[in-house]
Amino acid sequence: MIPFSILDLSPIAEGHTISEALDASRLMAIKAEDCGYNRFWLAEHHGMPGIASAATSLVIAHVGQATKRIRIGSGGVMLPNHSPLVIAEQFGTLEALFPGRVDLGLGRAPGTDMRTARALRRNMEAGAESFPHDIIELRRLLGEPAEDQALLAVPGMGSHVPLWLLGSSLYSAHLAAALGLPYAFASHFAPDQLMEAIAIYRERFQPSDELDKPYVMVGIMGVAAETDAEAEHLFTSSQQQFVNLRRNVRKPFPKPVESMEGIWNEVERYGVEHTLRYAVVGAPATARSRLNTFLEMTGADELIISMPIHSVEARLRSTEIFADLRE
C-alpha cells in the first residue's frame, strides 16, 4: 500500500476554543506518528472562525515539537500572500529546528475571501501573476547561494527544504510538471479535474534536481468509525461546513446532526455531495472498499487524508482505522 499522510486545518469545533483546536492538532500529529503516517501537513486559511491554522508555520512548529519522526509541513502555504524571502526564512527556521522533516507545499489560491486576501496581499494581481517566478525565487533562496548572490535567506539558504506544488486545476498540473516538482491535487474538495490534471502532470513532467520522475499525492475527506451509521453521522459536520461556505456564513466547525434534512436545500445538497464525492466515509470494510476504488482509479503515489471531525476522540479513532486500512 502507498504511504498515507494527514492534512489538518486545526478545526475550531463549535463549543471549543482556539487553544483547544491547536491542542487537538498536536494530539493528531502524535497519533499520526504512532500509527505510521508519512506526513502531517497544515493548511493556510484566513478569516475563518472554524480554522485555527492561519499562522501556518507556527502551527507546524507546534506539532513538530510534539513529534520526532513524522514529516511536517504545509499543505499548503498560499505563496501569493507572502514574500518568498519571508517564507524561505520561516521554513529555513523550521528545517533547522526539525532537520530532515520539513516539507513546503505551495498553493496559488488566497485561502480566504477577497476582502481578507486584499488585506494580506496588498496587490492581488501581482501576487497571482508572479506565482511561477516566486516559486523559482523561493527554490533559489532555499538552495546553495551563488558567489555573487546579494539576497540571502538566513535561516533558509542551503536548507533545501523540499517544495511541493498544490493545486485544484490544470494550471497547477502544467506548472508542477514544468518545474519538476511533486504534485498534490486537492481532490478532497475539488474533484472535477482530478484525472485530467494527473494525466497532464505525468505526461509533461520534466525531471529536476529535486525529482527524477512524477510523484502524485491525492487528497480525500475521510471519516472512519465503528459503523457506517456512526461515520455518516460524524460526516454531517463537514456537510454543514460546506453549506455554510456556500452561504458565506462564517461559524465554528459544526457539531454533527442526526439528519441534514431541513439544513440544506436540494441545490445545496447536490453541490456539497458533488464537491465531496471522493470522501471515504464508513466502517472499516466500507472505507477499505471505497479507498481501494479511488486509489486504483488515480494510481497515486501517496494519499493525504483530511479528517474534519468535531470530536477529538472520534478524530483520533478515525486516524487509527485509516492506518489499519494500509495493511
Secondary structure, DSSP 8 states (H G I E B T S, - for coil): ---EEEEE--B-BTT--HHHHHHHHHHHHHHHHHTT-SEEEE----S-TTB--SSHHHHHHHHHHH-SSSEEEEEEEEGGGS-HHHHHHHHHHHHHHSTT-EEEEEE-S-SS-HHHHHHHHS-HHHHHHTHHHHHHHHHHHHS---TT-----TTTTT----EEEEESSHHHHHHHHHHT--EEE-TTT--TTHHHHHHHHHHH----SS-SS--EEEEEEEEE-SSHHHHHHHHHHHHHHHHHHHHT---SB----S--BTTB-HHHHHHHHHHTTT-EEESHHHHHHHHHHHHHHH--SEEEEE---SSHHHHHHHHHHHHHTT-
